[in-house]
């Protein structure tokens, strides 16, 4: 397990709810080299007085050195936690999903707001359609399998596609490989409602075709 020690006085932002820890706030990182070099490895965050502050996903390759998973010492970062948070995020937006235009992209997971830093998930076409995921941070990328499993169970949708933002993923030291993670890949062109208009979009990339 990695241990991140925060510089004295730099823990204030963390304790006030800021989920990001920058390199400038870190005094040192202890742990095995292979763990320190693995984007998204779970770390214990402690104060300069060696008091527990959080558990976070550490990424030495990112400008955001660590993203907080939990401030609770009794909450482990494991498959159960990931699945629990995905399910809670989807449940929170169930009514919006049911009442949405089937041609709209509906957000189901919103990163830090749902305790899943760097994860964005949108639904298109409800159960018969597609889930489009973006794993924009090392931590959620490392937990990709339980994330997808939880999405399949929580939504009933069988098609999950990974959209990759090259700038964000490369900044995290992650590969850029858009692909179907479950079921079928979406068609290249779909009619998507944005506000009050329908546009032709490739939901795999977000590209809107000109009229």
mmCIF file of the C-alpha atoms, coordinates in Angstrom:
data_MODEL
# 
_entry.id   MODEL 
# 
loop_
_atom_site.group_PDB 
_atom_site.id 
_atom_site.type_symbol 
_atom_site.label_atom_id 
_atom_site.label_alt_id 
_atom_site.label_comp_id 
_atom_site.label_asym_id 
_atom_site.label_entity_id 
_atom_site.label_seq_id 
_atom_site.pdbx_PDB_ins_code 
_atom_site.Cartn_x 
_atom_site.Cartn_y 
_atom_site.Cartn_z 
_atom_site.occupancy 
_atom_site.B_iso_or_equiv 
_atom_site.pdbx_formal_charge 
_atom_site.auth_seq_id 
_atom_site.auth_comp_id 
_atom_site.auth_asym_id 
_atom_site.auth_atom_id 
_atom_site.pdbx_PDB_model_num 
ATOM 1   C CA . UNK A 1 1   ? 0.000   0.000  0.000   1.00 0.00 ? 1   UNK A CA 1 
ATOM 2   C CA . UNK A 1 2   ? 1.282   3.454  -0.884  1.00 0.00 ? 2   UNK A CA 1 
ATOM 3   C CA . UNK A 1 3   ? 1.409   6.158  1.778   1.00 0.00 ? 3   UNK A CA 1 
ATOM 4   C CA . UNK A 1 4   ? 1.186   9.830  0.760   1.00 0.00 ? 4   UNK A CA 1 
ATOM 5   C CA . UNK A 1 5   ? 2.307   12.323 3.379   1.00 0.00 ? 5   UNK A CA 1 
ATOM 6   C CA . UNK A 1 6   ? 0.849   15.808 2.952   1.00 0.00 ? 6   UNK A CA 1 
ATOM 7   C CA . UNK A 1 7   ? 2.897   18.894 3.763   1.00 0.00 ? 7   UNK A CA 1 
ATOM 8   C CA . UNK A 1 8   ? 1.998   20.658 6.995   1.00 0.00 ? 8   UNK A CA 1 
ATOM 9   C CA . UNK A 1 9   ? -0.926  23.027 6.448   1.00 0.00 ? 9   UNK A CA 1 
ATOM 10  C CA . UNK A 1 10  ? -1.812  21.576 3.032   1.00 0.00 ? 10  UNK A CA 1 
ATOM 11  C CA . UNK A 1 11  ? -4.446  19.230 4.462   1.00 0.00 ? 11  UNK A CA 1 
ATOM 12  C CA . UNK A 1 12  ? -6.969  22.059 4.895   1.00 0.00 ? 12  UNK A CA 1 
ATOM 13  C CA . UNK A 1 13  ? -8.291  21.853 1.344   1.00 0.00 ? 13  UNK A CA 1 
ATOM 14  C CA . UNK A 1 14  ? -8.622  18.108 1.573   1.00 0.00 ? 14  UNK A CA 1 
ATOM 15  C CA . UNK A 1 15  ? -10.577 18.286 4.827   1.00 0.00 ? 15  UNK A CA 1 
ATOM 16  C CA . UNK A 1 16  ? -12.862 20.984 3.403   1.00 0.00 ? 16  UNK A CA 1 
ATOM 17  C CA . UNK A 1 17  ? -13.917 18.683 0.571   1.00 0.00 ? 17  UNK A CA 1 
ATOM 18  C CA . UNK A 1 18  ? -11.418 19.279 -2.249  1.00 0.00 ? 18  UNK A CA 1 
ATOM 19  C CA . UNK A 1 19  ? -11.024 15.837 -3.919  1.00 0.00 ? 19  UNK A CA 1 
ATOM 20  C CA . UNK A 1 20  ? -7.772  16.687 -5.724  1.00 0.00 ? 20  UNK A CA 1 
ATOM 21  C CA . UNK A 1 21  ? -4.251  16.581 -4.301  1.00 0.00 ? 21  UNK A CA 1 
ATOM 22  C CA . UNK A 1 22  ? -1.528  18.302 -6.310  1.00 0.00 ? 22  UNK A CA 1 
ATOM 23  C CA . UNK A 1 23  ? 2.165   17.459 -6.346  1.00 0.00 ? 23  UNK A CA 1 
ATOM 24  C CA . UNK A 1 24  ? 2.942   20.751 -4.590  1.00 0.00 ? 24  UNK A CA 1 
ATOM 25  C CA . UNK A 1 25  ? 0.960   19.571 -1.527  1.00 0.00 ? 25  UNK A CA 1 
ATOM 26  C CA . UNK A 1 26  ? 2.853   16.291 -1.126  1.00 0.00 ? 26  UNK A CA 1 
ATOM 27  C CA . UNK A 1 27  ? 5.822   15.908 1.198   1.00 0.00 ? 27  UNK A CA 1 
ATOM 28  C CA . UNK A 1 28  ? 6.657   12.337 0.149   1.00 0.00 ? 28  UNK A CA 1 
ATOM 29  C CA . UNK A 1 29  ? 5.243   9.082  -1.209  1.00 0.00 ? 29  UNK A CA 1 
ATOM 30  C CA . UNK A 1 30  ? 6.304   5.795  0.365   1.00 0.00 ? 30  UNK A CA 1 
ATOM 31  C CA . UNK A 1 31  ? 5.783   2.414  -1.239  1.00 0.00 ? 31  UNK A CA 1 
ATOM 32  C CA . UNK A 1 32  ? 7.100   -0.102 -3.723  1.00 0.00 ? 32  UNK A CA 1 
ATOM 33  C CA . UNK A 1 33  ? 8.317   1.363  -7.053  1.00 0.00 ? 33  UNK A CA 1 
ATOM 34  C CA . UNK A 1 34  ? 5.872   -0.753 -9.080  1.00 0.00 ? 34  UNK A CA 1 
ATOM 35  C CA . UNK A 1 35  ? 2.971   0.668  -7.058  1.00 0.00 ? 35  UNK A CA 1 
ATOM 36  C CA . UNK A 1 36  ? 4.224   4.243  -7.305  1.00 0.00 ? 36  UNK A CA 1 
ATOM 37  C CA . UNK A 1 37  ? 4.479   3.887  -11.086 1.00 0.00 ? 37  UNK A CA 1 
ATOM 38  C CA . UNK A 1 38  ? 1.019   2.350  -11.576 1.00 0.00 ? 38  UNK A CA 1 
ATOM 39  C CA . UNK A 1 39  ? -1.556  5.018  -12.545 1.00 0.00 ? 39  UNK A CA 1 
ATOM 40  C CA . UNK A 1 40  ? -4.457  4.883  -10.089 1.00 0.00 ? 40  UNK A CA 1 
ATOM 41  C CA . UNK A 1 41  ? -2.885  2.765  -7.365  1.00 0.00 ? 41  UNK A CA 1 
ATOM 42  C CA . UNK A 1 42  ? -4.709  3.116  -4.059  1.00 0.00 ? 42  UNK A CA 1 
ATOM 43  C CA . UNK A 1 43  ? -2.823  5.095  -1.409  1.00 0.00 ? 43  UNK A CA 1 
ATOM 44  C CA . UNK A 1 44  ? -3.392  6.104  2.182   1.00 0.00 ? 44  UNK A CA 1 
ATOM 45  C CA . UNK A 1 45  ? -3.108  9.860  2.609   1.00 0.00 ? 45  UNK A CA 1 
ATOM 46  C CA . UNK A 1 46  ? -1.804  11.097 5.957   1.00 0.00 ? 46  UNK A CA 1 
ATOM 47  C CA . UNK A 1 47  ? -0.959  14.431 7.549   1.00 0.00 ? 47  UNK A CA 1 
ATOM 48  C CA . UNK A 1 48  ? 2.570   15.519 8.429   1.00 0.00 ? 48  UNK A CA 1 
ATOM 49  C CA . UNK A 1 49  ? 1.676   14.328 11.958  1.00 0.00 ? 49  UNK A CA 1 
ATOM 50  C CA . UNK A 1 50  ? 0.957   10.849 10.475  1.00 0.00 ? 50  UNK A CA 1 
ATOM 51  C CA . UNK A 1 51  ? -2.806  11.051 11.044  1.00 0.00 ? 51  UNK A CA 1 
ATOM 52  C CA . UNK A 1 52  ? -5.133  9.372  8.526   1.00 0.00 ? 52  UNK A CA 1 
ATOM 53  C CA . UNK A 1 53  ? -6.769  11.812 6.100   1.00 0.00 ? 53  UNK A CA 1 
ATOM 54  C CA . UNK A 1 54  ? -8.074  9.806  3.164   1.00 0.00 ? 54  UNK A CA 1 
ATOM 55  C CA . UNK A 1 55  ? -7.715  6.991  0.686   1.00 0.00 ? 55  UNK A CA 1 
ATOM 56  C CA . UNK A 1 56  ? -6.926  8.179  -2.814  1.00 0.00 ? 56  UNK A CA 1 
ATOM 57  C CA . UNK A 1 57  ? -5.926  7.050  -6.305  1.00 0.00 ? 57  UNK A CA 1 
ATOM 58  C CA . UNK A 1 58  ? -2.292  8.055  -6.836  1.00 0.00 ? 58  UNK A CA 1 
ATOM 59  C CA . UNK A 1 59  ? -0.846  8.837  -10.252 1.00 0.00 ? 59  UNK A CA 1 
ATOM 60  C CA . UNK A 1 60  ? 2.735   10.054 -10.522 1.00 0.00 ? 60  UNK A CA 1 
ATOM 61  C CA . UNK A 1 61  ? 2.175   10.806 -14.226 1.00 0.00 ? 61  UNK A CA 1 
ATOM 62  C CA . UNK A 1 62  ? -0.681  13.264 -13.664 1.00 0.00 ? 62  UNK A CA 1 
ATOM 63  C CA . UNK A 1 63  ? -0.654  16.943 -12.700 1.00 0.00 ? 63  UNK A CA 1 
ATOM 64  C CA . UNK A 1 64  ? -3.294  15.912 -10.165 1.00 0.00 ? 64  UNK A CA 1 
ATOM 65  C CA . UNK A 1 65  ? -1.131  13.532 -8.136  1.00 0.00 ? 65  UNK A CA 1 
ATOM 66  C CA . UNK A 1 66  ? -4.005  11.959 -6.191  1.00 0.00 ? 66  UNK A CA 1 
ATOM 67  C CA . UNK A 1 67  ? -7.800  11.902 -6.356  1.00 0.00 ? 67  UNK A CA 1 
ATOM 68  C CA . UNK A 1 68  ? -9.663  11.166 -3.155  1.00 0.00 ? 68  UNK A CA 1 
ATOM 69  C CA . UNK A 1 69  ? -11.850 8.072  -2.928  1.00 0.00 ? 69  UNK A CA 1 
ATOM 70  C CA . UNK A 1 70  ? -12.929 8.418  0.693   1.00 0.00 ? 70  UNK A CA 1 
ATOM 71  C CA . UNK A 1 71  ? -12.241 10.339 3.892   1.00 0.00 ? 71  UNK A CA 1 
ATOM 72  C CA . UNK A 1 72  ? -13.408 7.382  5.972   1.00 0.00 ? 72  UNK A CA 1 
ATOM 73  C CA . UNK A 1 73  ? -10.718 5.192  7.464   1.00 0.00 ? 73  UNK A CA 1 
ATOM 74  C CA . UNK A 1 74  ? -13.160 2.276  7.757   1.00 0.00 ? 74  UNK A CA 1 
ATOM 75  C CA . UNK A 1 75  ? -14.130 2.335  4.051   1.00 0.00 ? 75  UNK A CA 1 
ATOM 76  C CA . UNK A 1 76  ? -11.841 0.171  1.887   1.00 0.00 ? 76  UNK A CA 1 
ATOM 77  C CA . UNK A 1 77  ? -11.401 0.871  -1.810  1.00 0.00 ? 77  UNK A CA 1 
ATOM 78  C CA . UNK A 1 78  ? -12.567 -2.386 -3.379  1.00 0.00 ? 78  UNK A CA 1 
ATOM 79  C CA . UNK A 1 79  ? -15.001 -3.893 -5.878  1.00 0.00 ? 79  UNK A CA 1 
ATOM 80  C CA . UNK A 1 80  ? -17.890 -3.483 -3.450  1.00 0.00 ? 80  UNK A CA 1 
ATOM 81  C CA . UNK A 1 81  ? -17.260 0.238  -3.007  1.00 0.00 ? 81  UNK A CA 1 
ATOM 82  C CA . UNK A 1 82  ? -17.001 0.861  -6.736  1.00 0.00 ? 82  UNK A CA 1 
ATOM 83  C CA . UNK A 1 83  ? -20.193 -1.060 -7.478  1.00 0.00 ? 83  UNK A CA 1 
ATOM 84  C CA . UNK A 1 84  ? -22.021 0.639  -4.615  1.00 0.00 ? 84  UNK A CA 1 
ATOM 85  C CA . UNK A 1 85  ? -21.148 4.093  -5.904  1.00 0.00 ? 85  UNK A CA 1 
ATOM 86  C CA . UNK A 1 86  ? -22.061 3.316  -9.512  1.00 0.00 ? 86  UNK A CA 1 
ATOM 87  C CA . UNK A 1 87  ? -25.418 1.945  -8.395  1.00 0.00 ? 87  UNK A CA 1 
ATOM 88  C CA . UNK A 1 88  ? -26.069 5.017  -6.229  1.00 0.00 ? 88  UNK A CA 1 
ATOM 89  C CA . UNK A 1 89  ? -25.247 7.366  -9.113  1.00 0.00 ? 89  UNK A CA 1 
ATOM 90  C CA . UNK A 1 90  ? -27.595 5.575  -11.505 1.00 0.00 ? 90  UNK A CA 1 
ATOM 91  C CA . UNK A 1 91  ? -30.365 5.405  -8.890  1.00 0.00 ? 91  UNK A CA 1 
ATOM 92  C CA . UNK A 1 92  ? -30.057 9.136  -8.304  1.00 0.00 ? 92  UNK A CA 1 
ATOM 93  C CA . UNK A 1 93  ? -30.840 9.777  -11.972 1.00 0.00 ? 93  UNK A CA 1 
ATOM 94  C CA . UNK A 1 94  ? -33.408 7.030  -12.572 1.00 0.00 ? 94  UNK A CA 1 
ATOM 95  C CA . UNK A 1 95  ? -36.344 9.433  -12.874 1.00 0.00 ? 95  UNK A CA 1 
ATOM 96  C CA . UNK A 1 96  ? -34.453 11.677 -15.268 1.00 0.00 ? 96  UNK A CA 1 
ATOM 97  C CA . UNK A 1 97  ? -33.542 8.671  -17.379 1.00 0.00 ? 97  UNK A CA 1 
ATOM 98  C CA . UNK A 1 98  ? -37.122 7.400  -17.505 1.00 0.00 ? 98  UNK A CA 1 
ATOM 99  C CA . UNK A 1 99  ? -38.555 10.771 -18.506 1.00 0.00 ? 99  UNK A CA 1 
ATOM 100 C CA . UNK A 1 100 ? -35.818 11.682 -20.979 1.00 0.00 ? 100 UNK A CA 1 
ATOM 101 C CA . UNK A 1 101 ? -36.184 11.784 -24.737 1.00 0.00 ? 101 UNK A CA 1 
ATOM 102 C CA . UNK A 1 102 ? -34.873 8.390  -25.945 1.00 0.00 ? 102 UNK A CA 1 
ATOM 103 C CA . UNK A 1 103 ? -32.703 10.263 -28.447 1.00 0.00 ? 103 UNK A CA 1 
ATOM 104 C CA . UNK A 1 104 ? -31.015 12.377 -25.773 1.00 0.00 ? 104 UNK A CA 1 
ATOM 105 C CA . UNK A 1 105 ? -27.700 11.648 -24.079 1.00 0.00 ? 105 UNK A CA 1 
ATOM 106 C CA . UNK A 1 106 ? -28.511 11.426 -20.362 1.00 0.00 ? 106 UNK A CA 1 
ATOM 107 C CA . UNK A 1 107 ? -25.709 11.671 -17.814 1.00 0.00 ? 107 UNK A CA 1 
ATOM 108 C CA . UNK A 1 108 ? -25.699 8.800  -15.323 1.00 0.00 ? 108 UNK A CA 1 
ATOM 109 C CA . UNK A 1 109 ? -22.340 9.262  -13.588 1.00 0.00 ? 109 UNK A CA 1 
ATOM 110 C CA . UNK A 1 110 ? -20.665 12.611 -12.953 1.00 0.00 ? 110 UNK A CA 1 
ATOM 111 C CA . UNK A 1 111 ? -17.172 11.951 -11.668 1.00 0.00 ? 111 UNK A CA 1 
ATOM 112 C CA . UNK A 1 112 ? -16.254 13.524 -8.345  1.00 0.00 ? 112 UNK A CA 1 
ATOM 113 C CA . UNK A 1 113 ? -19.891 14.408 -7.588  1.00 0.00 ? 113 UNK A CA 1 
ATOM 114 C CA . UNK A 1 114 ? -20.624 10.686 -7.391  1.00 0.00 ? 114 UNK A CA 1 
ATOM 115 C CA . UNK A 1 115 ? -17.427 9.716  -5.588  1.00 0.00 ? 115 UNK A CA 1 
ATOM 116 C CA . UNK A 1 116 ? -15.962 8.275  -8.808  1.00 0.00 ? 116 UNK A CA 1 
ATOM 117 C CA . UNK A 1 117 ? -13.232 10.756 -9.803  1.00 0.00 ? 117 UNK A CA 1 
ATOM 118 C CA . UNK A 1 118 ? -12.694 10.959 -13.545 1.00 0.00 ? 118 UNK A CA 1 
ATOM 119 C CA . UNK A 1 119 ? -15.650 8.746  -14.556 1.00 0.00 ? 119 UNK A CA 1 
ATOM 120 C CA . UNK A 1 120 ? -18.333 10.106 -16.876 1.00 0.00 ? 120 UNK A CA 1 
ATOM 121 C CA . UNK A 1 121 ? -21.185 7.930  -18.129 1.00 0.00 ? 121 UNK A CA 1 
ATOM 122 C CA . UNK A 1 122 ? -24.007 8.885  -20.504 1.00 0.00 ? 122 UNK A CA 1 
ATOM 123 C CA . UNK A 1 123 ? -26.969 6.806  -21.642 1.00 0.00 ? 123 UNK A CA 1 
ATOM 124 C CA . UNK A 1 124 ? -28.487 6.872  -25.129 1.00 0.00 ? 124 UNK A CA 1 
ATOM 125 C CA . UNK A 1 125 ? -31.650 5.009  -26.031 1.00 0.00 ? 125 UNK A CA 1 
ATOM 126 C CA . UNK A 1 126 ? -32.265 3.652  -22.493 1.00 0.00 ? 126 UNK A CA 1 
ATOM 127 C CA . UNK A 1 127 ? -32.118 -0.146 -21.996 1.00 0.00 ? 127 UNK A CA 1 
ATOM 128 C CA . UNK A 1 128 ? -32.099 -0.927 -25.726 1.00 0.00 ? 128 UNK A CA 1 
ATOM 129 C CA . UNK A 1 129 ? -29.401 1.651  -26.436 1.00 0.00 ? 129 UNK A CA 1 
ATOM 130 C CA . UNK A 1 130 ? -25.868 2.358  -25.331 1.00 0.00 ? 130 UNK A CA 1 
ATOM 131 C CA . UNK A 1 131 ? -23.856 3.519  -22.346 1.00 0.00 ? 131 UNK A CA 1 
ATOM 132 C CA . UNK A 1 132 ? -20.918 5.747  -23.247 1.00 0.00 ? 132 UNK A CA 1 
ATOM 133 C CA . UNK A 1 133 ? -18.157 5.842  -20.614 1.00 0.00 ? 133 UNK A CA 1 
ATOM 134 C CA . UNK A 1 134 ? -15.120 8.052  -20.203 1.00 0.00 ? 134 UNK A CA 1 
ATOM 135 C CA . UNK A 1 135 ? -12.392 6.897  -17.816 1.00 0.00 ? 135 UNK A CA 1 
ATOM 136 C CA . UNK A 1 136 ? -10.482 10.159 -17.497 1.00 0.00 ? 136 UNK A CA 1 
ATOM 137 C CA . UNK A 1 137 ? -8.303  9.282  -14.503 1.00 0.00 ? 137 UNK A CA 1 
ATOM 138 C CA . UNK A 1 138 ? -6.002  6.448  -13.498 1.00 0.00 ? 138 UNK A CA 1 
ATOM 139 C CA . UNK A 1 139 ? -8.086  5.401  -10.498 1.00 0.00 ? 139 UNK A CA 1 
ATOM 140 C CA . UNK A 1 140 ? -11.341 4.646  -12.310 1.00 0.00 ? 140 UNK A CA 1 
ATOM 141 C CA . UNK A 1 141 ? -9.427  3.172  -15.241 1.00 0.00 ? 141 UNK A CA 1 
ATOM 142 C CA . UNK A 1 142 ? -7.894  0.647  -12.860 1.00 0.00 ? 142 UNK A CA 1 
ATOM 143 C CA . UNK A 1 143 ? -11.404 -0.320 -11.677 1.00 0.00 ? 143 UNK A CA 1 
ATOM 144 C CA . UNK A 1 144 ? -12.902 -0.503 -15.175 1.00 0.00 ? 144 UNK A CA 1 
ATOM 145 C CA . UNK A 1 145 ? -14.194 -4.079 -14.883 1.00 0.00 ? 145 UNK A CA 1 
ATOM 146 C CA . UNK A 1 146 ? -16.302 -3.571 -11.713 1.00 0.00 ? 146 UNK A CA 1 
ATOM 147 C CA . UNK A 1 147 ? -17.528 -0.231 -13.104 1.00 0.00 ? 147 UNK A CA 1 
ATOM 148 C CA . UNK A 1 148 ? -18.839 -1.926 -16.240 1.00 0.00 ? 148 UNK A CA 1 
ATOM 149 C CA . UNK A 1 149 ? -20.328 -4.811 -14.264 1.00 0.00 ? 149 UNK A CA 1 
ATOM 150 C CA . UNK A 1 150 ? -22.151 -2.380 -11.995 1.00 0.00 ? 150 UNK A CA 1 
ATOM 151 C CA . UNK A 1 151 ? -23.463 -0.359 -14.951 1.00 0.00 ? 151 UNK A CA 1 
ATOM 152 C CA . UNK A 1 152 ? -24.820 -3.476 -16.625 1.00 0.00 ? 152 UNK A CA 1 
ATOM 153 C CA . UNK A 1 153 ? -26.601 -4.520 -13.431 1.00 0.00 ? 153 UNK A CA 1 
ATOM 154 C CA . UNK A 1 154 ? -27.916 -1.069 -12.528 1.00 0.00 ? 154 UNK A CA 1 
ATOM 155 C CA . UNK A 1 155 ? -29.272 -0.089 -15.954 1.00 0.00 ? 155 UNK A CA 1 
ATOM 156 C CA . UNK A 1 156 ? -30.145 -3.327 -17.733 1.00 0.00 ? 156 UNK A CA 1 
ATOM 157 C CA . UNK A 1 157 ? -28.407 -1.920 -20.811 1.00 0.00 ? 157 UNK A CA 1 
ATOM 158 C CA . UNK A 1 158 ? -26.161 -4.502 -22.487 1.00 0.00 ? 158 UNK A CA 1 
ATOM 159 C CA . UNK A 1 159 ? -24.019 -2.225 -24.654 1.00 0.00 ? 159 UNK A CA 1 
ATOM 160 C CA . UNK A 1 160 ? -21.161 -0.282 -23.057 1.00 0.00 ? 160 UNK A CA 1 
ATOM 161 C CA . UNK A 1 161 ? -18.703 1.748  -25.116 1.00 0.00 ? 161 UNK A CA 1 
ATOM 162 C CA . UNK A 1 162 ? -15.546 3.504  -23.949 1.00 0.00 ? 162 UNK A CA 1 
ATOM 163 C CA . UNK A 1 163 ? -14.997 6.975  -25.385 1.00 0.00 ? 163 UNK A CA 1 
ATOM 164 C CA . UNK A 1 164 ? -11.428 8.235  -25.011 1.00 0.00 ? 164 UNK A CA 1 
ATOM 165 C CA . UNK A 1 165 ? -10.409 11.870 -24.668 1.00 0.00 ? 165 UNK A CA 1 
ATOM 166 C CA . UNK A 1 166 ? -6.799  11.729 -25.957 1.00 0.00 ? 166 UNK A CA 1 
ATOM 167 C CA . UNK A 1 167 ? -5.660  14.879 -24.141 1.00 0.00 ? 167 UNK A CA 1 
ATOM 168 C CA . UNK A 1 168 ? -7.013  13.797 -20.733 1.00 0.00 ? 168 UNK A CA 1 
ATOM 169 C CA . UNK A 1 169 ? -5.968  10.152 -20.941 1.00 0.00 ? 169 UNK A CA 1 
ATOM 170 C CA . UNK A 1 170 ? -2.455  10.847 -22.188 1.00 0.00 ? 170 UNK A CA 1 
ATOM 171 C CA . UNK A 1 171 ? -2.090  13.399 -19.394 1.00 0.00 ? 171 UNK A CA 1 
ATOM 172 C CA . UNK A 1 172 ? -2.841  10.531 -17.002 1.00 0.00 ? 172 UNK A CA 1 
ATOM 173 C CA . UNK A 1 173 ? -0.371  8.173  -18.666 1.00 0.00 ? 173 UNK A CA 1 
ATOM 174 C CA . UNK A 1 174 ? -3.213  6.030  -20.042 1.00 0.00 ? 174 UNK A CA 1 
ATOM 175 C CA . UNK A 1 175 ? -3.627  4.423  -23.451 1.00 0.00 ? 175 UNK A CA 1 
ATOM 176 C CA . UNK A 1 176 ? -6.151  5.798  -25.931 1.00 0.00 ? 176 UNK A CA 1 
ATOM 177 C CA . UNK A 1 177 ? -8.174  2.813  -27.139 1.00 0.00 ? 177 UNK A CA 1 
ATOM 178 C CA . UNK A 1 178 ? -11.877 3.520  -27.730 1.00 0.00 ? 178 UNK A CA 1 
ATOM 179 C CA . UNK A 1 179 ? -13.769 0.239  -27.839 1.00 0.00 ? 179 UNK A CA 1 
ATOM 180 C CA . UNK A 1 180 ? -16.860 -1.720 -26.865 1.00 0.00 ? 180 UNK A CA 1 
ATOM 181 C CA . UNK A 1 181 ? -16.499 -2.924 -23.263 1.00 0.00 ? 181 UNK A CA 1 
ATOM 182 C CA . UNK A 1 182 ? -19.708 -4.967 -23.413 1.00 0.00 ? 182 UNK A CA 1 
ATOM 183 C CA . UNK A 1 183 ? -22.167 -5.824 -26.146 1.00 0.00 ? 183 UNK A CA 1 
ATOM 184 C CA . UNK A 1 184 ? -22.135 -3.952 -29.437 1.00 0.00 ? 184 UNK A CA 1 
ATOM 185 C CA . UNK A 1 185 ? -20.414 -0.783 -30.576 1.00 0.00 ? 185 UNK A CA 1 
ATOM 186 C CA . UNK A 1 186 ? -22.761 2.127  -31.412 1.00 0.00 ? 186 UNK A CA 1 
ATOM 187 C CA . UNK A 1 187 ? -23.373 3.014  -35.064 1.00 0.00 ? 187 UNK A CA 1 
ATOM 188 C CA . UNK A 1 188 ? -21.187 5.788  -36.454 1.00 0.00 ? 188 UNK A CA 1 
ATOM 189 C CA . UNK A 1 189 ? -24.144 8.143  -36.936 1.00 0.00 ? 189 UNK A CA 1 
ATOM 190 C CA . UNK A 1 190 ? -27.124 8.592  -34.621 1.00 0.00 ? 190 UNK A CA 1 
ATOM 191 C CA . UNK A 1 191 ? -29.714 11.322 -34.275 1.00 0.00 ? 191 UNK A CA 1 
ATOM 192 C CA . UNK A 1 192 ? -29.176 12.948 -30.884 1.00 0.00 ? 192 UNK A CA 1 
ATOM 193 C CA . UNK A 1 193 ? -31.329 15.621 -29.281 1.00 0.00 ? 193 UNK A CA 1 
ATOM 194 C CA . UNK A 1 194 ? -29.341 18.573 -27.977 1.00 0.00 ? 194 UNK A CA 1 
ATOM 195 C CA . UNK A 1 195 ? -31.619 21.124 -26.356 1.00 0.00 ? 195 UNK A CA 1 
ATOM 196 C CA . UNK A 1 196 ? -34.493 21.605 -28.769 1.00 0.00 ? 196 UNK A CA 1 
ATOM 197 C CA . UNK A 1 197 ? -32.806 20.311 -31.909 1.00 0.00 ? 197 UNK A CA 1 
ATOM 198 C CA . UNK A 1 198 ? -31.772 16.989 -33.390 1.00 0.00 ? 198 UNK A CA 1 
ATOM 199 C CA . UNK A 1 199 ? -28.201 16.672 -34.592 1.00 0.00 ? 199 UNK A CA 1 
ATOM 200 C CA . UNK A 1 200 ? -26.317 13.877 -36.306 1.00 0.00 ? 200 UNK A CA 1 
ATOM 201 C CA . UNK A 1 201 ? -23.647 12.691 -33.875 1.00 0.00 ? 201 UNK A CA 1 
ATOM 202 C CA . UNK A 1 202 ? -21.070 9.984  -33.471 1.00 0.00 ? 202 UNK A CA 1 
ATOM 203 C CA . UNK A 1 203 ? -21.649 9.232  -29.782 1.00 0.00 ? 203 UNK A CA 1 
ATOM 204 C CA . UNK A 1 204 ? -18.421 7.218  -29.750 1.00 0.00 ? 204 UNK A CA 1 
ATOM 205 C CA . UNK A 1 205 ? -16.463 10.472 -30.078 1.00 0.00 ? 205 UNK A CA 1 
ATOM 206 C CA . UNK A 1 206 ? -19.007 13.249 -29.492 1.00 0.00 ? 206 UNK A CA 1 
ATOM 207 C CA . UNK A 1 207 ? -18.420 14.552 -33.014 1.00 0.00 ? 207 UNK A CA 1 
ATOM 208 C CA . UNK A 1 208 ? -21.411 16.406 -34.499 1.00 0.00 ? 208 UNK A CA 1 
ATOM 209 C CA . UNK A 1 209 ? -21.663 16.146 -38.256 1.00 0.00 ? 209 UNK A CA 1 
ATOM 210 C CA . UNK A 1 210 ? -22.215 19.422 -40.142 1.00 0.00 ? 210 UNK A CA 1 
ATOM 211 C CA . UNK A 1 211 ? -25.532 19.814 -41.851 1.00 0.00 ? 211 UNK A CA 1 
# 
